[in-house]
Amino acid sequence: MDMIIIFAGIILALLFNFVNGLNDAANSIATVIATRALTPLQAVGMAAIFNMIGPFLFSTAIAKTIGKGIIDSSLLTPYLVFAAMFGAVLWVFVSSVFGIPVSSSHALVGGIVGAGIAMGGVTVILWPELSTVYLLVLYTLAGTLLITIVFSALLVAVGEDWRRYLAFTILSGIAVTIPALIISGLLEISGILAIVVFIVVSPMLGFIAAFLLGILMMRHLRNSNPAKVNRNLRPLQIMAGAWQSVGHGANDAQNAMGMITAMLFAAGMISVFEVPLWVIISSCLAISIGTMLGGWRVIDKMAHKITKIRPYQGFSSAVAGGAVLSLMTSFGVPVSTTHAISGSIMGAGSTRGYSSAVRWNNVREIVMAWFITIPASAFVSGIVYLIISIYI
């Protein structure tokens, strides 16, 4: 029976990467479709190829976080991994059918949490130390205050009203301080704490980076011929979209890698938690095939229903989203590509007016789906684990 569950779990993990590509195909190609830099089929084909390349350019640190950073790896069983995958796959697939861009990474995290709690209660989860949470809050407040003071002083120096930008400045302080803590090594934020924190931080980073880059491009190109600008930006936007696809594949493809490796480790089929080469290749293929088929409803929502994207905004959004994904993947943080790139699209759109250019009603629907993803997939996975434990 264990071998059947192991085999079914591997298939389910690859199916998860397939529906991940199906839903998250919109992430890396929404802007190139919206600006018509590529046709939808060309964009999906490009995304599939670069999704495949992504995991080979980065380490498998995210796979290890997914596989042993949420619950104690010694407690992993093939049944728990199977239940976790089932809840995640179901949530992402249903979301894709209804055109809701959700985080596949967070669906998987929710699945692991739900199955783990069903197995042994809340104590099996690797909760962060209270001292770490305390330092995180303290450092974030201090960093945000410092950045707010410095940025406000710069605004006053150039004759701007600092109060108009206060909310943006505070947002920037939070979004910049936390990654700076990780990169500098001042505070180790890992496991479920990092995942929860970056639910908020990753869209902030995408928004801020895309907004600032978009403003700079507007100022630089304000006297240029629009037709010539659009023509020259087309190849750059395609390159930026390819970079986003690399980041998407590098980050999200590791989800299935982590779960398959966790299942092999739990079954005693490997003695060290290292991702085998065949797992890397099969996970990449699964997410690329899903991307090739494309989640067209999700693509339509990302490309057309958040904001009207012009070529300079598409370029700004793609560069910002790709940068955030590459940075976080380098440090082994499984952020949501959906969150990061949605935030960058909102930031790029806001360059034409915060309140008028972005369709905030649609944004609220997307954000609501973000926050219910972890509990929804956790609930399903917990029920599945209880059923398995009763009948097997």
N, C-alpha and C positions, 0 to 999 in steps of 0.2 A: 504493500500500500504506500509506503514511503516513497518508493521509486516512481509510482504513478503521480503522487503529489508533486514530487520534484520536477518531473517532466511537464506536468500541467502548469506548475509555477513558472517554469522557464518560458513556455509558450505564452502564458498570461503576461509575463514581463515584456516580452517582445511585442505582444498586442498593445500593451500600454505605450510603448514607444511609437507604435503605429498610430494610435489615436492621438498621441502627443503631436506627431507631425501633422495629423489631420486638422487638429485645432490650432496649433501654433504656427502652421504654415503662414497664417496672416501676419505674424509678427515681423518677419524679415522682408516681406514683399508688399505690404500694404502701401507703402509710400511710392514705390516704383510703379505700382498699378494705378494709384490715384493720379499721378502726374503723367501717366502714359509713357514713361521712359521705356517700359517693356509691356508686351501684351501679357494677360494673365497666364497663359500657358508657358511663355518664355520665362516669366518670373518664377513660377512654380518649379520649372526645370532647373533654373539657376539655384534656387533655394535647396532643392534636393541634393544637388552636387556638393554645395558648400556645407550643408549639414553633415554630409558624409566625411568631409575633410576635417571639420572642427575638432572632434575628439582626439585626433592624432597630433594636433598642434599644442595641446595642453596636457597636464598631468591628470590622473584619475582621482584627485583629492576629493572631488564632489561625490564620486561613487562611494568612497570610504565614509564620508559624512552621512550619506543616505543609509548605507549598510550597517554602520555601527556607531553613529553619532546621536541617534535618537533614543534607542533603547540599548541596554547592555547586550553586546553581541553574544555573550555566553547564554543568553535566554532565547536567542533566535531558534525557531523550529521551522521546518518546511511548511507546516500548517499555518503558522503565524504569517509567514511571508506570502503564502497563497492568499490568505484572507485580506492582507493589506493590498495586494495587487488587484484583487477583485473589486474592492471598494473604489480604488483610484480609477481603474479602467471604466467602470460603470459611470462615475461622475463625469469624467472627461468626454466619454462618448455621448452621453445625454446632452451635455453642454454644447458639443459640436453640432448635434442635430438641431438644436434650437438657436444656433448662431451666437452663443455666448462665449467670448474669449476669456477662459479661465486659466489659472496656473496649474499646469500638469504637475510641476514639482511639488506644489503645496497639496494637491490631491493625494500624491504619494505619501507625503509627510503625514497627512491626516489618516491615511490608511494604516500606516505603521503605528501611529498613536492609538487609534481605535482598536486594532487587533491586540496591541500590547496591553492596553487597559483591560480588555476582555479576558486576557490570559492571566494577568497577575495583579491587576489594580494599578492605581496611579503611581505606585512606587517603582514600577519597572521603567518608567520614563526617566531619561537622564536630564533631570531638571538642573538649571544652573544654580551655582552657589549664590546665596543672598548677597554676599560681599561683592561678587562680580556685578550683580544687578545694581547695587548701590553705587559702585564706582562708575558704571556705565552712565547712570543718571547724572552723577556729579560731574564727570568729565564733559558730558554732552551739554549740560547747562553752562558750564564755564566756557567751553568752546563757542557755543552759540552766542553768549554774551559778548565775548571778545570780537567775534566776526561781525556782530551787529554794530558794535561801537566803531570798529575800523571802517566798515562799509558806509555807515551813516556819515562819518567824518569826511570820507571821500566824496560823497554826494553833496555835502555842504560846500566843500572846496570847489566843486565845479558848478555851483549855483543851483543845484536841484533841491527840491523839498524832500528831506529824508523820510518824512512821515508817509509819503505816498508809497514808498518802497519798504516800509517796515515789515509787513507780513512776508514779502519775498525774501528780505534779509534774514529773518528768523528761520524761515524754511531752509534757506541756503546754509545757515549755521548748523542746523541739525543734520542735514544731508551730507555736509562736508566733514563734520567733526567725527562721526562714527567710523566711516571708512579710514579717516586719518589715524584713529586709534588703532585700528587693525593693522594698517600698513606699517606704522611706526613701532608696533610691538608693545605699546604702553598698556594695552589691555587685550587679553585673549578672549574673543567672542566666538564661540563655536557651537556646534550642535543645534538644538532646538531654539536656543536664545538667538543665534545669528539668523535663523530662518524667520522667526517672528519679527525681529527688528527690521529685517530687510523687506518685509511686506510693506513697510512704510517708507523705508529709505530708498529702495530701488526706483519706484516711480518718481520720487522727489529728485533723485540724481538725474534721471532721464529728462524730466521736465526742465530743470535748471540748466543743464548742459545744452539742450536743444534751444531753449529760449535765448540764452546768451549768444550762442553761435548764430542763431537766426537774426538777432539784432545787429551783430557785427556785419553779417552779410548784407542786410538791408542798407546799412550806412555805407558800406564799401561799394555797393552796386547801384546806389540810388540814381546816378546820372547815366547809367549804362542803357543800351538798347535792350528792351525786354526780350525780343525774339532771339537776339544773339546770346543773351544770358541763359535763356532756357536751353538753347542748342548746345552751349558749352557745358552746361551743368549735367546734361543727360549721361555722358559716360562716367562722370564723377559720382552721380547718384547710383548708377548701376554698381560701381565698385563699392560704394558705401553699403548698398543692400547686400552685396556678397559678404562683406565683413560682418554685417548683422547675422547672416545665415551661419557663418563660421562660429560666431559667439553662441547662437542658439543651439547648434549641434554640439558644441563643446560642453555647454552647460546641461542641456536637457537630455541629451543622449546618455549621459552618465547615470540618470535615474534608474533605467533598466539594468545597466551594468552593476550598480550597487545592489539591487535586489537579487539578481541572478547569483552574484558572488556571495551574498549573504545566505542564500539558499544552499549553495554548494558547501559553504563553510559550516552551516548548521547541520548538514547531513554528513559531515566528516569527509567529504570528497576532496577538499583541499585543506591543508593544515595551516596556511597563512592567508590572512585577508588581503590578497592581491588579485587584481582583475585579470583573468586569463585573456589571451589575445583573441580567441574565438568569440568570447563574450563581447569584446570591443567591436569586432567586425559585425557580428549579428545585430547588435544594438544600433549601430550606425545604419545598417541596411534597413532595419525596421522603421526608423524615424524618417529615412529618406523616401521610402515607399509611401508612407503616410503623407508626407509633404507633396509628393508627386500627384497624389489624388486630390489633395487640396480641400480644405474646409471652406467652401465658397461662401456660405452665409457669414462665417466669422471674418473672412477676407473683406466682404462687402461692408460689414460694420466697422472694421478697423480703417478701411481705406476711405470710406465716404460718409460715415455717420458720426464721427467725432469732430472733424473739422474739414474744411475744404483746403487741400494741400497744394500749394504752388511748388514749382521745382526747387527754389532755394530752401523752402521749408522741408521738402522731402529729403534734400541733402542733409540739412541740419539735424533732422530727426534720426536719419539713418546713422550718421556719424556718432551722434550722442548715444543712441541705443547700443551700437556696436562697442563703443568705448566702455560703457557701464558693464556690459556682459563680459567683455574680455578682462576687465579689472577684477570683477568678482570671481570669475572662473579661476583666474590665476591664484587667488587666495582660498580656493576651495569652498566658497559660499554658494550654496544652491539657490540662487535668486530666481524669481519668476521672470522669464523673458517677456511674458505678457505684461507684467507690471512695468518693467523697465521701458519697453518700447511704447506701450500705451502712454506712459508719462512723457516720453520724448515727443510723441505726436501732439499731445496737449500743449507741451511747451512751445513747439514750433508754431502751432496754430495761434497761440496767445500773442505772438509777435504782431499780429494784426488787430489786437484788442482782446483783453482778457475775458470780458463779459460777452462780447458780440461774436467773436470768431469761433469759439468752441461751443459745441452743443452739450451743455452741461447736464441736461436731462438724460441723454444717452450715457454720458460719463458716469452718472450716479448709478445707473443700472449695472454697468461693468464693475464699478467699485464694490457694489453690494455683493456681486458674485464672488469677488476676491475674498471677502470676509467670511462668507459661508462655506467656502470650498473645504477648508480643513475640517470643521465640525461635520459637514455633510458626508464627506468620504470616511471620516472616522466612525460615524454612526453605522454606515453600511458595512464597513470592514469588521466592526465589533460584532454585529449581528451574524455575519458570515462565519467568524471564528467560533462563536457560541454554537452555531448549527453544526459545524465540523466537529467540535469537541463532544457534542452529544451523540452523533451518529457514527463517528469513526473511532 
